[in-house]
Amino acid sequence: LQLVESGGDLVQTGGSLRLSCAASKSISSINTMGWYRQAPGKQRELVATVSSGGRANYADSVEGRFTISRDNAKTTVYLQMNSLKPDDTAVYYCRLRATGLYAYDYWGQGTQVTVSS
């Protein structure tokens, strides 16, 4: 299984972007999909996650500006990013994970988001 991300771009401060991440094949829908990001010289950090039941979790730094959503039928997750700031500049990675007896953990290749001041 592969995760294919798209939507990264160069945008000005205050602008918006929508990231998408699609799995290459169907998989058990009992999982968590999420977005993480890594800026130059920094550790990878959680941005937002959403469970198969629709429960979303956000980092404090993006709460109120970013919205995560998913389409279980397509095993696709989206990240709507509004009011972007230069601090949001990073490579954004998609993750698909399940725990328990049939655990799995997949990462996408990353998509670059650059916010200019």
C-alpha positions in Angstrom: 0.0 0.0 0.0 1.2 3.5 -0.8 0.0 6.9 0.3 0.0 9.5 -2.4 -0.1 13.2 -1.2 -0.9 16.2 -3.3 -1.7 19.9 -2.8 1.5 21.3 -1.5 2.5 24.7 -3.0 4.0 28.1 -2.4 1.4 30.5 -0.9 1.5 34.0 0.7 0.8 34.6 4.4 -2.9 34.5 5.0 -3.6 32.2 2.1 -5.1 28.8 2.0 -4.2 25.3 0.7 -5.9 21.9 0.7 -3.8 18.8 1.0 -5.0 15.4 -0.1 -3.7 11.9 0.6 -5.1 8.8 -1.0 -4.2 5.2 -0.3 -3.4 3.1 -3.3 -5.8 0.3 -2.3 -8.6 -0.4 0.1 -7.8 -1.3 3.6 -9.6 -1.9 6.9 -11.4 1.3 7.7 -10.8 0.9 11.5 -7.8 3.2 11.6 -6.5 6.7 12.1 -5.4 9.0 9.3 -3.4 12.1 10.0 -1.0 14.8 8.9 2.4 15.5 10.3 5.0 18.1 9.3 8.7 18.6 9.5 10.4 22.0 9.2 14.1 22.3 8.4 16.1 21.5 11.5 13.1 20.5 13.5 11.5 17.2 14.5 8.5 15.8 12.8 5.3 16.9 14.7 1.7 16.1 14.7 -0.6 18.5 12.9 -4.0 16.7 13.0 -5.5 13.2 13.1 -8.9 11.9 12.4 -10.3 8.5 13.4 -12.5 6.3 11.2 -15.4 7.4 13.4 -14.6 11.1 12.5 -13.1 12.2 15.8 -10.5 14.9 15.0 -7.5 16.0 17.0 -5.4 19.1 16.3 -2.1 20.6 17.4 -2.6 23.8 19.4 -0.7 25.7 16.7 -3.2 24.9 14.0 -6.4 24.7 16.0 -9.1 26.9 14.4 -7.1 27.4 11.2 -6.8 23.8 9.8 -9.6 21.3 9.3 -9.0 17.6 8.8 -11.5 15.3 7.1 -11.6 11.9 5.5 -13.5 9.8 3.0 -13.6 6.3 4.3 -14.9 4.8 1.0 -11.8 6.2 -0.8 -9.3 5.8 2.1 -8.5 9.5 1.6 -7.7 12.2 4.1 -7.7 15.9 3.5 -6.3 18.9 5.3 -7.8 22.3 4.7 -5.3 25.0 5.8 -6.5 28.6 6.2 -4.8 31.7 7.5 -1.4 30.2 6.7 1.7 31.6 8.4 5.4 31.4 7.6 5.7 29.1 10.6 3.5 26.6 8.8 6.3 26.1 6.2 7.3 22.4 6.3 7.1 19.1 4.5 3.7 17.6 5.3 3.4 13.9 5.6 0.3 11.7 5.6 0.0 8.8 7.9 -2.4 5.8 8.0 -2.2 3.7 11.1 -4.1 1.0 12.9 -3.3 -0.7 16.2 -4.2 -4.0 17.7 -4.0 -7.5 16.2 -3.8 -6.4 12.6 -1.6 -3.3 13.2 -0.1 -1.4 10.3 1.6 2.0 9.9 2.1 3.7 6.5 3.6 7.1 5.7 3.4 9.1 2.5 6.4 10.6 0.8 5.7 14.2 1.8 4.5 17.3 0.1 6.2 20.7 0.5 4.2 23.7 1.8 5.9 27.0 1.8 4.3 30.2 3.2 6.0 33.4 2.2 5.9 36.5 4.4 
